[in-house]
Amino acid sequence: MSQRITRAIVVGASSGIGAQLTLKLAAQGATVAALARRADALDALAQQGGGRVAPYPHDVTDFDAAPALFDRVVADLGGLDLLLYVAGVMPDVAESEYSFPKDRQMIEVNLLGAVAWINLAGAHFEAQRSGVICGVSSVAGDRGRRGNPVYTASKAGLTAYLEAMRNRLSRYGVSVVTVKPGPVETPMTEGLSLPFMIPADRAADEILAHIQRGSVSGYVPWIWRPIMMIIRNIPSFLFRRTNI
Ligand SMILES: NC(=O)c1ccc[n+]([C@@H]2O[C@H](COP(=O)([O-])OP(=O)(O)OC[C@H]3O[C@@H](n4cnc5c(N)ncnc54)[C@H](OP(=O)(O)O)[C@@H]3O)[C@@H](O)[C@H]2O)c1
């Protein structure tokens, strides 16, 4: 790894990509604080983690609880090298549905929760003059998609926020990595048939490889880089006729 990672926080660790990241970091010898709402799923993860995974039940929309929990976790771990923000929701949204409660949940979990946790890690790592922050954004954030306007907006916001944090923190020796997966087989995509779908296990390996390389921003898998280069450049009058 570009920076040695022995103490990590994974926010959104209870299933899918976050669970795989947690177990792989533990297998590499790191001690990992696993955060999410479902305590039973975190306990099961801790059982599999060989004594290296500690569960911390937390709802990221409880923003006021984040600072004290961050301090407690860092004290328990004896320091911090990596914060991975993986938590996300993507509720089904029908073509003509305009649901503020669903939209609010996506903004609160996918973006505001990320800001709450990454701000805390950013301040800690700036003072420490080292550390790695990785945020799991999405290819969906590269264009405004008609299928789920606020999911795309939350991921576009997360991508921009991570870039800004990188530009703020790199001078202090802190690495901020943005990863943008395409479709991954997880509970979030259950029942969906999507192109170039990969298992969560492979997504986690590729995300950890980006962290190890100190990537600025990486598509997962790599095939999405050329695909998104094309999709980003489709003129708006054509893109609005598609549903990609
Ligand atoms: N699957 C894909 O195709 C895909 C593609 C691109 C990007 N992504 C992104 O990858 C990330 C992981 O998603 P996944 O596919 O692995 O889905 P997942 O299995 O549904 O995992 C989502 C995680 O977010 C946590 N979470 C949701 N709401 C939370 C809250 N209020 N407080 C704390 N934790 C919360 C969940 O834990 P609890 O329910 O226990 O709280 C769970 O650990 C998400 O950010 C997603 O947007 C996924």
The ligand as a Gaussian input file, in Angstrom:
#p B3LYP/6-31G(d) Opt

LIG

0 1
 N      -24.264000      -2.489000      -6.344000
 C      -23.982000      -1.685000      -7.367000
 O      -24.243000      -1.999000      -8.543000
 C      -23.284000      -0.370000      -7.110000
 C      -22.760000       0.319000      -8.210000
 C      -22.113000       1.532000      -8.001000
 C      -22.002000       2.032000      -6.719000
 N      -22.528000       1.346000      -5.667000
 C      -22.406000       1.915000      -4.329000
 O      -21.714000       1.002000      -3.512000
 C      -22.056000       1.236000      -2.163000
 C      -22.375000      -0.098000      -1.489000
 O      -23.568000      -0.609000      -2.039000
 P      -23.857000      -2.161000      -2.207000
 O      -24.118000      -2.382000      -3.637000
 O      -22.812000      -2.949000      -1.521000
 O      -25.279000      -2.257000      -1.476000
 P      -25.753000      -2.869000      -0.097000
 O      -25.359000      -4.286000       0.034000
 O      -27.200000      -2.514000      -0.024000
 O      -24.924000      -2.049000       1.009000
 C      -25.288000      -0.768000       1.418000
 C      -24.627000      -0.506000       2.751000
 O      -24.983000       0.822000       3.159000
 C      -25.417000       0.738000       4.511000
 N      -26.390000       1.782000       4.834000
 C      -27.512000       2.103000       4.165000
 N      -28.190000       3.062000       4.831000
 C      -27.460000       3.346000       5.953000
 C      -27.648000       4.227000       7.045000
 N      -28.713000       5.035000       7.137000
 N      -26.708000       4.249000       8.014000
 C      -25.624000       3.431000       7.948000
 N      -25.388000       2.581000       6.933000
 C      -26.309000       2.539000       5.948000
 C      -26.057000      -0.635000       4.631000
 O      -26.094000      -1.038000       5.993000
 P      -27.411000      -1.118000       6.910000
 O      -28.583000      -1.402000       6.033000
 O      -27.084000      -2.220000       7.887000
 O      -27.482000       0.205000       7.579000
 C      -25.069000      -1.470000       3.827000
 O      -23.979000      -1.843000       4.647000
 C      -23.224000       2.220000      -2.181000
 O      -22.748000       3.516000      -1.902000
 C      -23.713000       2.146000      -3.618000
 O      -24.358000       3.343000      -4.019000
 C      -23.164000       0.142000      -5.832000

